[in-house]
Amino acid sequence: MTSPRWNDLGERIGVGAVIAVIGLLCVWIGGLVFAALTIVVSGVIVWELVRMLDPDAPAMRLGTVSAALLLLAEILPPAYALPICLLPAFAGAAWLTRRRVTFALFTVLILLAGLGLFYLRRDYGFTWMLWLALVVIVTDVFGYLFGRMIGGRKLWPRVSPNKTWSGTLAGWGGAAIVGLAFGAFTEAGPEIAAVSIALAMASQIGDIAESAVKRRAGVKDSSSLLPGHGGLFDRFDGMLGASVTLLLVSPIIGFPPGLT
């Protein structure tokens, strides 16, 4: 008999595989297709966020406005894009009646993540966008599998009761493997493995931060759009943390390391 802790594995794998195929196909095509993906996903995540934080607020309106502003930000030069990504935070101040600060912080991060992914694909091509996607995916998969198999001490039980130190460390190890593989098949230096671990950590922080929002809102999932996964926010919270971190540290580390 299958253990209860693996009951959702089949559904998670099936839906996760579909999401991964669609996402990687859009990454491979790039251009307008990938830009559209970042805009739609960001808008839906903002919609989910509003529904969790303030069910009486106009979630669809805020999600649509955020998506439209991200579209504008991706068209304009970066200097003009930055203030545009901050505008939805002020819209939330007008349309939400509670938890405005949480909305403002997360919405800015969501739009910056979408913008950062667009720049990464445009400026560095398929290879490095694939690297980032695999770091996040492997971190999540290793964390889930090894956390369920090994169990042990919880990482932060009050916020995310299912996460363990064993799964967390396994995620870092999986990210390092991805980094070493890309270091071997590209001209990047070995430090890409360290960058991969750092982004795995940022991915896990993004996951924990979203868990904190859900716990505060008293919900299990951000929405029910994806069977076995919840909503898009549940699925892309790790990418949110990793992509914003990469966007911020790229000028510091000279990304990709070894090539600049």
Helices and strands as residue ranges (DSSP letters): G 4-6, H 9-29, H 31-53, H 59-75, H 78-95, H 100-150, E 154-156, E 160-164, H 165-185, H 191-217, H 232-253
